Structures are given as structure tokens and as C-alpha cells.
Amino acid sequence: MRNRIPCSARELGQLNPDMVRSVVGGQVFNIGNQYFSDQRVNIVEANGTEVVAEVNGTYGVYSQTIKLRGETLLTRCSCPSKEQPFCRHCVAVLLHQYHRESSVNEHFRAAPPPATLSALKPSAQVSPSPDEPAATADLYFGEATLFIDWIQQAIGPLGKEASLPAVPESLGGVAREWASVIDRLNQQYLESEHDRKDAQRSLQFAENTVVSLTTKLEALKLESETAQQTCNGLEKRVKQLEYSLSDFSQVSKERDRLVSQASTMQSELKNKGAELESVSTTLTSLSNAIRNLLPSDPP
């Protein structure tokens, strides 16, 4: 779980418990504070702006890396928690770092630096005494030797592992600063490499999504073309039906006209039949009358 939170602090020790609580909320803060109180936090490496730690959680040991970069607090934890903006394990580490820095600051405010502190540091402004040239040369040579031994051990995990070999306690001066710079650059490189891999994975996922969507779009396009062809066929069929219905309407009108004419002719035929029947009756009566007028035949 990795998070980025805007932060105006210059050092991690400035993030006091109230600030942490206001960001993560009471429940997550209380669990993280309990982890801190139970001494479950193991600081692997720390300075003012960065801390690498391990926390013994409920289901195992999880690794944390917390950094201040510019005005951003970067937190990373190997746990699967979905707590936002960062998890209880990072809360425990920040509380541990705050109390640790507070203790160190109180110690230095209460106890003045030893008078011999500056004498232990080589200075370009102070020339070695003519009686001690060999001692000064041995000091620089010893630092260089320790630094070379350390860098040879660090070459293997450099750019591959987050933790380089521990810097010897006896290594001081500029050589120790070089070792710190190399360690910090290694951390930055690994972080950028992790970000690059995350971006690459996101890009690959996006490419796969685009390919999938393109395939679906092509399938939908084919379906649309098939549907369009079907619609064109249906449209032609509808027009044919319209023409057929139009012809049927004309035929129906003609049929009705013929039926009307046939009905009229039938009525006229009935009338003519009645007239013919009347004429026939008249002719029969006339024939009988004529027969009555004719003389009867002699015996």
C-alpha cells in the first residue's frame, strides 16, 4: 500500500501525535499507538526525512518506508490494509520516530556538546602539526579503506535492494557523507524504478483494456451492420406490403362497384320478370277470350 499526502513538515519528527490523529482518524490512530506502546516497531534505518522500519502486526511482520520529499509525505507498507490515507503500521512508525526525535532534541538541548567534539572532525582550515603528519595521513587513509570496503559490499545490492550493507560505525567525515548520499540515491532510484514499474503495469493494463474495447467495438460494428441490413430488408418488405395493400384497396373498390352493379341488374331482372309474368297472364287471358268467341264445331 503506497500513499502520497501533502505535508508542510521539513522533518518526520515534526509530525506530532495530534497531527497524525487528525489525518488518519481515531480508530486507526489508537491501533497504531497501541503497536507503538507494545514496542512492536523496529527501526531499520532512519534520518530526519526518511525512515525504514518493520512492525510486528497481528498477522505477520510488515515493512514500511516513510519519506518526506518536498512538500509530500510518501508512505509505503507491505500490509494488505485498505486504511487511508495510511495504515496503522505507518502510524506506529511515525509515533516512534516522533518520540525518538523528541528524546534526541531534549538530550542535545540539556547537554552542551563536548569541548573535544570539533577536534574529532578533520577541518580544511586547520593544518596538521609538524609533529603529527603520519597520524593525519592514517586518519584519511583509514576512512578511504573503510569506504572502499563498504562500497565493494554495496555494489551487489545497489539498485536491487532497499537496504545496503550497514555503514561501519568507525567510518566518519566526508566518507560517511558519501555513503549516506549513495544510500539515499539508491532509495530514490528504487522508488523511481517502483513508480516506473507501476506506470508500466498501468500502461499495459490500459493497452489491454483498449484492445479489449476495440475488439468489442468491432463486434458491435458488425452487429450494427447486420442489423442495418436487416432493417433495409424490412423496409423493402414494408414498401412491398404497402404497394400490395394499395392494389388490394383498388381491387376491393372495384369489387364493391361490381357487386353494386350486379345488385342493380338483379333488381332490374326481377322487375323485368314481373313484367314478363304480367304479359304472360294477359296473353293467356286473351287467348281464352278468343277461344270463347270462335264458333263451336258442328256435330
Secondary structure, DSSP 8 states (H G I E B T S, - for coil): -EEEEE---SSGGG--HHHHHHHH-HHHHHHHHHHHHTT-EEEEEE-SSEEEEEEE-SSSEEEEEEEEETTEEEEEESS----SSS-HHHHHHHHHHHHHHHHHHHHHHHS---TTTGGGS--TTS---TT-HHHHHHHHHHHHHHHHHHHHHHHTTTTT-S------TT--HHHHHHHHHHHHHHHHHHHHHHHHHHHHHHHHHHHHHHHHHHHHHHHHHHHHHHHHHHHHHHHHHHHHHHHHHHHHHHHHHHHHHHHHHHHHHHHHHHHHHHHHHHHHHHHHHHHHHHHHHS-----
